[in-house]
Amino acid sequence: MSYKKKIRDITIVEKDGAFGSFFKRFYGESSLEFDFEGISALRKVLSNQKAKLIHIIKSKNPGSIYELSKMLKRDINAVKNDLKLLERFGFIELVSEKSGSRERVKPVIVVDSVQINIKL
């Protein structure tokens, strides 16, 4: 079975002296677009905190959001907010897993790379 590379494509467009941008789904999937609210939102998504969060998910594969927050030594609500933002823009998925009577939510990376294009 061949592995299909998943790429997140971000296009930032200069329009009337300001940058607008759109997130597009993976190549080869439907062309749904997300409103991305410009450069400031891009900075929020690609901050050092989010990079560390993505690195821990990728390298340590935490079993839940609680476990991830303990690894990062951060408040669980702050971690949840960061995960919701990353999920909104398609970098991760939050997968529900049942173990006995409890349900855990596990963060999973769903992209291999990110390309940023700036059109002037």
N, C-alpha and C positions, 0 to 999 in steps of 0.2 A: 504494500500500500504506500503510495507516495505522499509525502508531507506537503501540504499547501501552506506557503508562507502568508502570514496575515500582516498587512501593512496599513497603518492609520495614516491617512493623507490629510494634511491641514493646508488649506489655501488661504492666504491673507491677501486682500485686494485693497489697493489704494483707491479711494473714491472721494473726490471733492476735498482733498487735503486731510483725510482721515483714513484709518485702516478699518476695513470690515473684513470679516472672515467667515469661513464655513468649514465645518467638519464633514467629511464624506465617509461613508461606510467603507469596509474593506474592498479592495479591488475585486471585481468579479461578482459582487453582491449588488443588491438594489441600490439605486443612487439616492437614498434618503439623505437629507442634509440636516444638520443641526445648526440653529442660530448660535453663534459663538461670541457675540458681544465684544469683539475687538481684542486688541493687544493686552489689555489689563486682565481679561479672562484667561488668555493664553499664559500670562505670567503666573496666575494662580494655579493653573493645571500643571505647569512645568516648573514648580518651585523646588527648592532643595528638600523640603519636607516630603513632597510627593515623590521625588526621586528616591529618597531613602525608603519610603513606604513600598514603592514598587520593587526596589532591590531586595528588601526583606521578604516580600511575597515570593519573588522569583527564586531566591537562594535558600530560604529556610522553609518554605511551603507551610505556613501556619494553618492549623486546623480550624481556626475560628477567628472572628474579629477580636474577641477577648484575648486570645493567645497572641495575636499580632500586636495589640496595644501593650501587652506585657513585654514583648520583645523590644518594642520601640521606647518603652518607659514613658508612654504618653497617656493622657486621659482617654478613656474609651469613646466618649462622645466626640472628641476632636478627631479621633481616628475614623469614626463612623462618618463624620462630615466630609473628611478627605476622600474616603472610599466612595461616597455617594457622588462626589464631583467626578472622580476618575471613572466611575461606572456610567455616569451621564454622557461622557464623551467617548465611551467605548474602549477604554484602556483595560478595564477589568470587568469581571462578572462576579456577582455575589451569589453563590450556589448554596441552597439550603440542603442540609444533610440531617437525617434523623438518626439518633443513637438512643435506643430505648424510648423513653417518653419525652426526651429532650430534643429540641431542634437547634442545630448550630448553623451559622451562616459563615461560609468559607470564601475568602477572596481568591480569585483565580485570574491570572494574567491571560488576556485573550489576543494580544498583538505581539508581533516579533520586532517590529520597528516602527518608527514614526518619521514621516517625511514632512518638512515644512517648506512650502513654496510661497514666495512673496512676489506678487504681480504688481508692477508699478505702471 
